[in-house]
Amino acid sequence: MKSKIAECFNRSAATYDQSCELQERANFHLIEFLKPHRTAFNKVSDLGCGTGNSIKHSLNALACDEIFAVDFSKTLLKTAQNKTEDKKIIFINQDFEKKIFKANSLDLIYSNMSFQWCKNISHLFNTLSKQLAKHGILAFSCVLEGTYPELYLKNKFHTSDRILNMLEKNGFKLLSYETDTITLKFDNLMETLKSIKRVGASVKTYDKQTKGLITLNQLKEKYQVLENKLIYKIGYFIAKKAHEN
């Protein structure tokens, strides 16, 4: 599953920056949401950094001595690397659900619009908690249940209650949390459906009766309720490590 997702992002690297309005808006909001709590960090990890836009915003808004930019898409990571010559940024091609850094080594773990890809959110928070230093901060945004309310999705997004419960279970103290609703409009149906895939969801595009792909006309009929617009429910979470692991 992860390899297929990585392949999808690898193919979209060339056009990713032209179609990431949602990610840009969420990232700007997340940084502003973080700033009242803390703005200076020694070691920072940006998980799911994509083409590096979140890193650029972080450097402009926060004081960071060292940033580890992590993404499992080699092509996206290469794009991010080509955008900067800043020596304080270290690029790592890795799956962030696995342990990457030493225990108690990071002051800030930052992630914009990536955690919806993680099925086992409890395992992820446990792994991240171990890598954070004492009182280190976890700041992230992600798509929540309530996104695309009109659609049948193959995979469901996490609820805010589940995320909050899993944070507490895995040694985090919540500092701030809020949700926002963002509506994006598109030129046509195919662009609308492509946007769904970019945030970690997939709609039904296979007909079990005919055992074939749904045609464009069938898609138009099935998803005409979209009206070439999508409603996203985004959660913003700031938490700190409550104790040593």
C-alpha positions as CSV (number, residue, x, y, z in Angstrom):
1,M,0.0,0.0,0.0
2,K,2.7,2.5,1.0
3,S,4.7,1.7,-2.2
4,K,1.7,2.5,-4.3
5,I,1.1,5.8,-2.5
6,A,4.8,6.7,-3.0
7,E,4.6,5.9,-6.7
8,C,1.5,8.1,-7.1
9,F,3.4,11.1,-5.5
10,N,6.5,10.3,-7.6
11,R,4.4,10.7,-10.8
12,S,2.7,13.9,-9.6
13,A,5.9,15.7,-8.5
14,A,6.2,17.9,-11.6
15,T,2.7,19.3,-11.1
16,Y,2.4,19.1,-7.4
17,D,3.1,22.7,-6.6
18,Q,0.4,23.9,-9.1
19,S,-2.3,21.9,-7.3
20,C,-1.6,22.2,-3.6
21,E,-3.8,25.1,-2.6
22,L,-5.3,23.1,0.3
23,Q,-1.9,22.1,1.6
24,E,-0.6,25.7,1.4
25,R,-3.6,27.2,3.3
26,A,-3.4,24.5,6.0
27,N,0.3,24.9,6.4
28,F,0.1,28.7,6.9
29,H,-2.6,28.2,9.5
30,L,-0.7,25.5,11.3
31,I,2.4,27.7,11.7
32,E,0.3,30.6,13.0
33,F,-1.4,28.2,15.4
34,L,2.0,27.0,16.7
35,K,3.7,30.4,17.1
36,P,2.0,31.4,20.4
37,H,3.4,28.3,22.1
38,R,7.0,28.4,20.9
39,T,9.0,29.8,18.0
40,A,12.6,28.7,18.6
41,F,13.8,25.1,18.2
42,N,17.1,23.3,17.9
43,K,16.3,20.1,16.0
44,V,13.1,20.0,13.9
45,S,11.6,17.2,11.8
46,D,9.2,18.0,9.0
47,L,7.3,14.8,8.3
48,G,5.8,14.4,4.8
49,C,7.6,17.6,3.6
50,G,6.6,17.0,0.0
51,T,8.2,19.6,-2.4
52,G,9.5,21.6,0.6
53,N,7.0,24.5,0.8
54,S,6.3,23.8,4.4
55,I,10.0,24.0,5.1
56,K,10.2,27.4,3.4
57,H,7.4,28.7,5.6
58,S,8.9,27.3,8.8
59,L,12.2,29.0,8.1
60,N,10.5,32.3,7.6
61,A,8.3,32.1,10.7
62,L,10.4,30.0,13.2
63,A,14.0,30.0,14.5
64,C,15.2,26.5,13.6
65,D,18.9,25.4,14.0
66,E,18.5,22.2,12.1
67,I,15.6,20.8,10.0
68,F,15.2,17.2,8.9
69,A,12.9,17.1,5.9
70,V,11.3,13.6,5.6
71,D,9.3,12.1,2.8
72,F,8.8,8.7,1.4
73,S,8.6,10.0,-2.2
74,K,12.0,10.2,-3.7
75,T,10.8,12.5,-6.5
76,L,9.1,15.0,-4.2
77,L,12.1,15.0,-1.9
78,K,14.4,15.7,-4.8
79,T,12.2,18.6,-5.9
80,A,12.4,20.0,-2.4
81,Q,16.2,19.6,-2.3
82,N,16.5,21.5,-5.6
83,K,14.7,24.5,-4.1
84,T,17.3,25.3,-1.5
85,E,21.0,25.3,-0.7
86,D,20.4,25.9,3.0
87,K,22.9,23.7,4.9
88,K,20.7,23.5,8.0
89,I,18.2,21.3,6.0
90,I,18.9,17.6,5.9
91,F,16.7,15.5,3.5
92,I,15.7,12.0,4.4
93,N,13.9,9.6,2.2
94,Q,12.0,7.4,4.7
95,D,8.6,6.3,5.9
96,F,7.9,8.5,9.0
97,E,5.8,5.8,10.6
98,K,9.0,4.0,11.3
99,K,11.5,5.2,13.9
100,I,14.0,7.5,12.1
101,F,15.7,9.5,14.9
102,K,17.3,8.8,18.2
103,A,15.2,8.8,21.4
104,N,14.6,12.2,22.9
105,S,16.4,14.0,20.1
106,L,13.8,16.4,18.5
107,D,12.4,19.6,19.8
108,L,9.7,19.9,17.2
109,I,7.9,17.3,15.0
110,Y,5.9,19.2,12.4
111,S,3.6,17.7,9.8
112,N,1.2,19.4,7.4
113,M,-1.5,17.3,5.8
114,S,0.2,13.9,6.0
115,F,-1.1,12.0,9.0
116,Q,-4.4,11.0,7.2
117,W,-2.3,8.5,5.3
118,C,-1.6,6.6,8.6
119,K,-4.0,3.8,9.4
120,N,-2.6,3.1,12.8
121,I,-2.5,6.6,14.4
122,S,-1.8,5.2,17.8
123,H,1.4,3.5,16.7
124,L,2.5,6.7,14.9
125,F,2.1,8.8,18.0
126,N,3.9,6.3,20.1
127,T,6.8,6.3,17.7
128,L,7.0,10.1,17.5
129,S,6.8,10.5,21.3
130,K,9.9,8.4,21.7
131,Q,11.8,10.6,19.3
132,L,10.8,13.9,21.0
133,A,12.9,15.5,23.7
134,K,11.3,16.2,27.1
135,H,8.6,18.8,26.6
136,G,9.1,18.6,22.8
137,I,6.2,19.7,20.7
138,L,4.2,17.9,18.1
139,A,2.4,20.2,15.6
140,F,0.3,18.8,12.8
141,S,-2.7,19.3,10.6
142,C,-4.7,16.5,8.9
143,V,-7.9,15.8,7.0
144,L,-10.7,14.7,9.4
145,E,-13.9,12.7,9.1
146,G,-16.6,15.0,7.8
147,T,-14.6,15.7,4.6
148,Y,-16.5,14.9,1.4
149,P,-19.8,14.2,3.3
150,E,-21.6,13.5,0.1
151,L,-19.3,10.7,-1.1
152,Y,-18.8,7.0,-0.4
153,L,-15.1,6.6,0.3
154,K,-13.1,3.3,0.3
155,N,-11.1,4.6,3.2
156,K,-12.3,6.7,6.1
157,F,-10.5,9.6,7.7
158,H,-9.8,9.8,11.5
159,T,-12.2,11.5,13.8
160,S,-10.9,14.4,16.0
161,D,-12.0,12.5,19.1
162,R,-9.9,9.5,18.1
163,I,-6.8,11.6,17.4
164,L,-7.2,13.4,20.8
165,N,-7.6,10.1,22.6
166,M,-4.6,8.6,20.9
167,L,-2.4,11.6,21.7
168,E,-3.3,11.3,25.4
169,K,-2.8,7.5,25.4
170,N,0.7,7.9,23.9
171,G,2.1,10.4,26.4
172,F,1.1,13.8,24.9
173,K,-0.5,16.8,26.6
174,L,-2.8,18.8,24.3
175,L,-1.9,22.5,24.1
176,S,-4.3,23.6,21.3
177,Y,-6.8,22.1,18.9
178,E,-9.2,23.5,16.4
179,T,-11.0,22.6,13.2
180,D,-11.6,24.5,10.0
181,T,-13.7,23.9,6.9
182,I,-12.2,24.7,3.6
183,T,-14.1,24.7,0.3
184,L,-12.2,24.4,-3.0
185,K,-13.7,24.8,-6.5
186,F,-12.4,23.1,-9.6
187,D,-12.8,23.5,-13.4
188,N,-14.1,20.0,-14.0
189,L,-15.0,16.6,-12.5
190,M,-11.7,14.9,-13.2
191,E,-9.7,17.7,-11.5
192,T,-12.1,17.3,-8.6
193,L,-11.5,13.6,-8.3
194,K,-7.8,14.0,-8.6
195,S,-7.8,16.4,-5.7
196,I,-9.5,13.7,-3.6
197,K,-6.6,11.3,-4.2
198,R,-4.0,13.9,-3.2
199,V,-5.2,14.0,0.4
200,G,-5.2,10.3,0.9
201,A,-8.8,9.3,0.0
202,S,-10.1,7.3,-2.9
203,V,-13.6,7.1,-4.4
204,K,-15.2,4.1,-6.1
205,T,-13.9,3.9,-9.7
206,Y,-14.4,0.2,-10.2
207,D,-17.8,-1.5,-11.1
208,K,-18.2,-4.9,-9.5
209,Q,-21.0,-5.9,-11.8
210,T,-19.1,-5.3,-15.0
211,K,-15.7,-6.0,-13.4
212,G,-14.3,-2.9,-15.1
213,L,-13.5,0.7,-14.6
214,I,-16.3,3.2,-14.3
215,T,-16.6,5.3,-17.4
216,L,-16.4,9.1,-17.3
217,N,-20.1,9.4,-18.0
218,Q,-20.8,7.1,-15.1
219,L,-18.5,9.1,-12.9
220,K,-20.3,12.3,-13.9
221,E,-23.7,10.7,-13.0
222,K,-22.4,9.2,-9.7
223,Y,-20.6,12.3,-8.5
224,Q,-22.7,15.1,-10.0
225,V,-23.5,16.1,-6.4
226,L,-20.0,17.4,-6.1
227,E,-20.7,20.4,-8.5
228,N,-16.9,20.6,-9.1
229,K,-16.3,21.6,-5.5
230,L,-15.0,19.8,-2.4
231,I,-15.5,20.5,1.3
232,Y,-12.6,19.6,3.6
233,K,-12.6,19.4,7.4
234,I,-9.1,20.1,8.6
235,G,-7.9,19.5,12.2
236,Y,-5.0,21.5,13.7
237,F,-3.2,20.0,16.8
238,I,-0.5,21.3,19.0
239,A,0.7,18.9,21.8
240,K,3.7,18.5,23.9
241,K,5.5,15.4,25.2
242,A,4.2,15.0,28.8
243,H,6.9,12.6,30.1
244,E,10.0,10.6,29.3
245,N,9.5,7.3,27.4
